[in-house]
Amino acid sequence: MRPEKNTPVVVGISGGVDSSIAAWQLKEWGHDVIGLFMKNWEEDDDESYCAAAEDLEIAQHVCRQLDVPLHTVNFSHEYWERVFKLFLQQYQAGRTPNPDVLCNREIKFREFLDHADRLGAKYIATGHYAQIDSNPTALSLLKGNDPSKDQSYFLYTLGQAELQHTLFPIGTMLKSEVRQIARSLGMPNADRKDSTGICFIGERRFRDFLARYLPPSPGQICTLDDTVIGEHQGLWFYTLGQRHGLNIGGPGDAWYVAAKDMSRNVLRVVQGHDHPALMRDSAQAEELSWVENDPPQFPFRCSAKTRYRQADQACTLSRIGPDKIEITFEQPQRAITPGQALVLYDGSRLIGGGVFCDLING
């Protein structure tokens, strides 16, 4: 799916090689390309944590090289109100949210689309490794061709309204191709390291960052039989399946977080990476999104990811409410975590997804 030549397209330019080659590809297709650099974070905005200044400098260089005008916009307020506040609320409630999914939903495919419209463009483009295809009834969202870089997982909240006005120019490419094109063009970011993690956290320890916004709330670390073996500093500093940072010694296998008892402020731990308490045959998800508008007919067999980069897991979906489903997996899944994304696929086609809520013991 591609608009006619000379169509205005606003491409999000981040300073990374992916968005740069997305802009180049749009030019090759003959579109009227406009670059947009989005600033989403201001607190602690220095080179130690968030490289926004360096990103902007590279984005400017690339746009000059491609003869593409570059606009800048500050979405920091919108990010704070609609992504970061929810991020903190979810952690304080004992969940583990995914800010990249929230950012895509609230900023990159909402505020970005609105801003592109103000610039006179009906289409936006990003450097995501994903693809859009059409079928007789709707637009489909597909995995990117590079299995090691596919980013469809983070896009499950997109619907028809967003897909009708979105392009993913590098979705058919491999990462190695993207870098090779950038080298052949002499781009300054051709071999620049991919950004990892979340900009507002940067290279610092996650717990140190979170402690600036959520107060300590010490409590006991207990085994499943209520034996006290340590002390935690706040349940929000831990996630299910976590091993490091527990400061629990002693003989035997390593300790892992198995549950967070919010009512008693107790962190429950078990020994062994694959302890039965960490494994689940079933789970429930809410806050559902369906890419092609209508949910499937239940029960529905498909595959799912319970975390990014996980191999697809065979499962069956059953409806248990107007906005809640139960997922039964063919193989037990480790450390399914409330607040994290459940993303559903039918082969390479992304069906939709939701957010894990209640857990069911397998």
LOVO-280238 format. One record per residue (C-alpha): x, y, z; residue number from 1. Coordinates in nm, 2 decimals. Layout:
x,y,z,resi
X,Y,Z,NUM $
...
This chain:
x,y,z,resi
0.00,0.00,0.00,1 $
0.16,0.32,-0.12,2 $
0.02,0.66,-0.20,3 $
0.08,0.83,-0.54,4 $
0.40,1.00,-0.62,5 $
0.45,1.36,-0.49,6 $
0.22,1.29,-0.20,7 $
0.33,1.48,0.11,8 $
0.46,1.24,0.38,9 $
0.59,1.34,0.72,10 $
0.86,1.09,0.85,11 $
0.96,1.07,1.21,12 $
1.34,1.13,1.21,13 $
1.50,1.01,1.54,14 $
1.87,1.03,1.46,15 $
1.89,0.65,1.41,16 $
1.97,0.48,1.09,17 $
1.63,0.32,1.05,18 $
1.43,0.64,1.03,19 $
1.70,0.79,0.81,20 $
1.67,0.52,0.55,21 $
1.29,0.54,0.58,22 $
1.32,0.90,0.47,23 $
1.56,0.80,0.19,24 $
1.32,0.53,0.07,25 $
1.03,0.77,0.06,26 $
1.24,1.01,-0.16,27 $
1.32,0.72,-0.39,28 $
0.95,0.64,-0.42,29 $
0.90,1.00,-0.53,30 $
0.71,1.14,-0.23,31 $
0.72,1.50,-0.10,32 $
0.91,1.42,0.22,33 $
0.90,1.63,0.54,34 $
1.11,1.53,0.84,35 $
0.98,1.57,1.20,36 $
1.20,1.53,1.51,37 $
0.99,1.46,1.82,38 $
1.12,1.55,2.16,39 $
0.93,1.35,2.42,40 $
1.13,1.40,2.74,41 $
1.29,1.69,2.92,42 $
1.37,1.60,3.28,43 $
1.74,1.51,3.32,44 $
1.78,1.59,2.96,45 $
2.16,1.57,2.94,46 $
2.40,1.36,2.76,47 $
2.45,1.12,3.05,48 $
2.09,0.99,3.02,49 $
1.90,1.10,2.71,50 $
2.10,1.18,2.39,51 $
1.83,1.41,2.25,52 $
2.08,1.68,2.15,53 $
2.30,1.44,1.96,54 $
2.00,1.27,1.80,55 $
1.88,1.61,1.67,56 $
2.22,1.70,1.54,57 $
2.23,1.37,1.34,58 $
1.87,1.42,1.22,59 $
1.96,1.76,1.09,60 $
2.27,1.63,0.91,61 $
2.06,1.35,0.75,62 $
1.79,1.58,0.64,63 $
2.04,1.83,0.48,64 $
2.20,1.53,0.30,65 $
1.86,1.41,0.17,66 $
1.74,1.77,0.09,67 $
1.44,1.71,0.33,68 $
1.30,2.00,0.54,69 $
1.31,1.91,0.91,70 $
1.06,2.04,1.17,71 $
1.09,1.99,1.54,72 $
0.81,1.95,1.79,73 $
0.81,1.91,2.17,74 $
0.56,1.65,2.29,75 $
0.71,1.63,2.64,76 $
0.40,1.75,2.81,77 $
0.18,1.51,2.62,78 $
0.43,1.23,2.70,79 $
0.43,1.31,3.07,80 $
0.05,1.33,3.10,81 $
-0.05,1.03,2.88,82 $
0.25,0.79,2.90,83 $
0.48,0.86,3.20,84 $
0.20,0.92,3.46,85 $
0.03,0.60,3.36,86 $
0.37,0.42,3.36,87 $
0.42,0.53,3.73,88 $
0.06,0.45,3.83,89 $
0.10,0.10,3.69,90 $
0.42,0.03,3.87,91 $
0.28,0.16,4.19,92 $
-0.01,-0.09,4.15,93 $
0.23,-0.38,4.12,94 $
0.22,-0.41,3.74,95 $
0.50,-0.39,3.48,96 $
0.38,-0.17,3.19,97 $
0.54,-0.13,2.85,98 $
0.60,0.24,2.78,99 $
0.69,0.18,2.42,100 $
0.34,0.05,2.35,101 $
0.19,0.34,2.53,102 $
0.42,0.59,2.34,103 $
0.32,0.44,2.01,104 $
-0.05,0.47,2.09,105 $
-0.05,0.81,2.25,106 $
0.23,1.00,2.08,107 $
0.37,0.84,1.76,108 $
0.04,0.75,1.61,109 $
-0.19,1.01,1.76,110 $
0.00,1.34,1.83,111 $
0.23,1.27,1.53,112 $
-0.07,1.21,1.30,113 $
-0.24,1.53,1.42,114 $
0.08,1.73,1.38,115 $
0.14,1.59,1.03,116 $
-0.21,1.71,0.94,117 $
-0.12,2.06,1.05,118 $
0.18,2.04,0.82,119 $
-0.05,1.96,0.53,120 $
0.02,1.59,0.51,121 $
-0.22,1.30,0.53,122 $
0.05,1.04,0.57,123 $
0.32,0.97,0.83,124 $
0.60,0.72,0.81,125 $
0.83,0.57,1.07,126 $
1.14,0.34,1.07,127 $
0.95,0.05,1.23,128 $
1.02,-0.30,1.10,129 $
0.66,-0.38,1.02,130 $
0.44,-0.39,0.71,131 $
0.09,-0.29,0.60,132 $
-0.11,-0.50,0.35,133 $
-0.46,-0.48,0.23,134 $
-0.72,-0.76,0.21,135 $
-1.08,-0.74,0.08,136 $
-1.22,-0.60,0.40,137 $
-0.94,-0.42,0.58,138 $
-0.58,-0.32,0.61,139 $
-0.36,-0.58,0.78,140 $
-0.05,-0.52,1.00,141 $
0.23,-0.77,0.93,142 $
0.56,-0.86,1.09,143 $
0.87,-0.70,0.94,144 $
1.07,-0.92,0.70,145 $
1.37,-0.93,0.94,146 $
1.27,-1.17,1.21,147 $
1.54,-1.04,1.44,148 $
1.42,-0.68,1.41,149 $
1.04,-0.72,1.37,150 $
0.87,-0.45,1.58,151 $
0.51,-0.53,1.52,152 $
0.48,-0.63,1.89,153 $
0.49,-0.27,1.99,154 $
0.22,-0.17,1.73,155 $
-0.07,-0.39,1.83,156 $
-0.28,-0.09,1.95,157 $
-0.30,0.05,1.59,158 $
-0.63,0.02,1.41,159 $
-0.77,0.10,1.07,160 $
-0.77,0.48,1.13,161 $
-0.40,0.48,1.19,162 $
-0.30,0.23,0.93,163 $
-0.48,0.42,0.65,164 $
-0.24,0.71,0.70,165 $
0.08,0.53,0.79,166 $
0.38,0.40,0.59,167 $
0.66,0.16,0.71,168 $
0.92,0.21,0.43,169 $
1.18,-0.03,0.56,170 $
0.94,-0.31,0.67,171 $
1.05,-0.53,0.38,172 $
1.42,-0.48,0.45,173 $
1.67,-0.66,0.66,174 $
1.87,-0.45,0.91,175 $
2.19,-0.54,0.73,176 $
2.04,-0.39,0.41,177 $
1.94,-0.07,0.59,178 $
2.30,-0.03,0.72,179 $
2.45,-0.11,0.38,180 $
2.23,0.16,0.22,181 $
2.33,0.41,0.48,182 $
2.70,0.33,0.43,183 $
2.67,0.37,0.06,184 $
2.51,0.71,0.11,185 $
2.78,0.81,0.36,186 $
2.53,0.87,0.64,187 $
2.68,0.96,0.98,188 $
2.46,0.70,1.16,189 $
2.53,0.41,0.93,190 $
2.70,0.21,1.20,191 $
2.55,0.39,1.50,192 $
2.45,0.16,1.78,193 $
2.07,0.10,1.80,194 $
1.91,0.27,2.09,195 $
1.80,0.02,2.36,196 $
1.56,0.07,2.65,197 $
1.37,0.38,2.72,198 $
1.50,0.73,2.66,199 $
1.39,0.87,3.00,200 $
1.59,0.60,3.18,201 $
1.89,0.59,2.95,202 $
2.20,0.41,3.08,203 $
2.12,0.44,3.45,204 $
1.99,0.16,3.67,205 $
1.61,0.12,3.64,206 $
1.56,0.10,4.02,207 $
1.76,0.42,4.07,208 $
1.54,0.60,3.82,209 $
1.21,0.47,3.96,210 $
1.32,0.56,4.31,211 $
1.31,0.93,4.21,212 $
0.94,0.91,4.16,213 $
0.81,0.63,4.38,214 $
0.90,0.64,4.75,215 $
1.06,0.34,4.93,216 $
0.81,0.10,5.10,217 $
1.02,-0.17,5.27,218 $
0.87,-0.51,5.34,219 $
0.95,-0.87,5.38,220 $
1.08,-1.11,5.12,221 $
0.92,-1.45,5.18,222 $
0.91,-1.80,5.04,223 $
0.58,-1.95,4.94,224 $
0.55,-2.10,5.29,225 $
0.59,-1.76,5.45,226 $
0.95,-1.81,5.57,227 $
1.11,-1.46,5.58,228 $
1.45,-1.46,5.40,229 $
1.51,-1.09,5.32,230 $
1.38,-0.74,5.29,231 $
1.27,-0.55,4.98,232 $
1.25,-0.17,4.94,233 $
0.92,-0.15,4.75,234 $
0.73,-0.40,4.54,235 $
0.73,-0.17,4.24,236 $
1.11,-0.22,4.21,237 $
1.06,-0.58,4.11,238 $
0.90,-0.78,3.83,239 $
0.80,-1.14,3.80,240 $
1.08,-1.37,3.70,241 $
1.34,-1.13,3.82,242 $
1.66,-1.27,3.96,243 $
1.91,-0.99,4.01,244 $
1.88,-0.73,4.29,245 $
1.72,-0.95,4.55,246 $
2.03,-0.97,4.77,247 $
1.94,-1.32,4.89,248 $
2.23,-1.55,4.97,249 $
2.25,-1.91,5.08,250 $
2.29,-2.25,4.93,251 $
2.09,-2.40,4.64,252 $
1.96,-2.25,4.31,253 $
1.92,-1.88,4.25,254 $
1.61,-1.70,4.38,255 $
1.34,-1.55,4.15,256 $
1.04,-1.33,4.21,257 $
0.73,-1.54,4.19,258 $
0.45,-1.30,4.31,259 $
0.39,-0.96,4.47,260 $
0.14,-0.96,4.76,261 $
0.03,-0.60,4.74,262 $
-0.21,-0.62,5.04,263 $
0.06,-0.74,5.27,264 $
0.36,-0.57,5.10,265 $
0.53,-0.91,5.07,266 $
0.76,-1.01,4.78,267 $
0.73,-1.39,4.73,268 $
1.03,-1.57,4.58,269 $
1.12,-1.93,4.47,270 $
1.44,-2.11,4.39,271 $
1.50,-2.23,4.03,272 $
1.46,-2.06,3.69,273 $
1.17,-2.30,3.60,274 $
1.00,-2.34,3.94,275 $
0.63,-2.44,3.89,276 $
0.52,-2.11,4.06,277 $
0.67,-1.92,3.77,278 $
0.49,-2.12,3.50,279 $
0.14,-2.06,3.37,280 $
-0.08,-2.26,3.14,281 $
-0.34,-1.98,3.12,282 $
-0.38,-1.61,3.18,283 $
-0.63,-1.33,3.12,284 $
-0.59,-1.01,2.93,285 $
-0.80,-0.69,2.91,286 $
-0.78,-0.35,2.74,287 $
-0.81,-0.53,2.41,288 $
-0.72,-0.39,2.07,289 $
-0.81,-0.55,1.73,290 $
-0.61,-0.43,1.43,291 $
-0.89,-0.51,1.18,292 $
-1.17,-0.37,1.40,293 $
-1.36,-0.68,1.47,294 $
-1.25,-0.95,1.72,295 $
-1.21,-1.31,1.60,296 $
-1.48,-1.57,1.65,297 $
-1.42,-1.74,1.99,298 $
-1.27,-1.98,2.07,299 $
-0.99,-1.89,1.84,300 $
-0.66,-2.07,1.78,301 $
-0.36,-1.84,1.71,302 $
-0.01,-1.77,1.84,303 $
0.10,-1.51,2.09,304 $
0.40,-1.33,2.24,305 $
0.41,-1.26,2.61,306 $
0.72,-1.05,2.57,307 $
0.92,-0.89,2.29,308 $
1.16,-1.12,2.09,309 $
0.99,-1.43,2.23,310 $
0.91,-1.70,1.97,311 $
0.54,-1.73,1.89,312 $
0.36,-1.95,2.13,313 $
0.05,-2.16,2.02,314 $
-0.26,-2.08,2.22,315 $
-0.64,-2.06,2.22,316 $
-0.84,-1.75,2.30,317 $
-1.18,-1.76,2.48,318 $
-1.40,-1.46,2.56,319 $
-1.49,-1.42,2.93,320 $
-1.63,-1.06,2.91,321 $
-1.69,-0.77,2.68,322 $
-1.33,-0.66,2.71,323 $
-1.15,-0.96,2.86,324 $
-1.02,-1.28,2.72,325 $
-0.86,-1.60,2.86,326 $
-0.55,-1.74,2.68,327 $
-0.47,-2.11,2.71,328 $
-0.12,-2.20,2.60,329 $
-0.01,-2.53,2.45,330 $
0.31,-2.50,2.65,331 $
0.34,-2.34,2.99,332 $
0.47,-1.99,2.98,333 $
0.73,-1.85,3.23,334 $
0.68,-1.53,3.43,335 $
0.37,-1.39,3.27,336 $
0.34,-1.05,3.42,337 $
0.04,-0.83,3.48,338 $
0.07,-0.50,3.29,339 $
0.28,-0.64,3.01,340 $
0.15,-0.68,2.66,341 $
-0.01,-0.99,2.51,342 $
0.03,-0.97,2.13,343 $
-0.16,-1.21,1.90,344 $
-0.07,-1.33,1.56,345 $
-0.21,-1.55,1.28,346 $
0.11,-1.64,1.10,347 $
0.28,-1.31,1.01,348 $
-0.05,-1.11,1.05,349 $
-0.09,-0.92,1.37,350 $
-0.44,-0.97,1.50,351 $
-0.43,-0.75,1.81,352 $
-0.35,-0.78,2.17,353 $
-0.42,-0.67,2.52,354 $
-0.27,-0.63,2.87,355 $
-0.22,-0.92,3.11,356 $
-0.43,-0.89,3.42,357 $
-0.53,-1.18,3.64,358 $
-0.31,-1.49,3.65,359 $
-0.44,-1.85,3.66,360 $
-0.22,-2.12,3.80,361 $
-0.14,-2.40,3.55,362 $
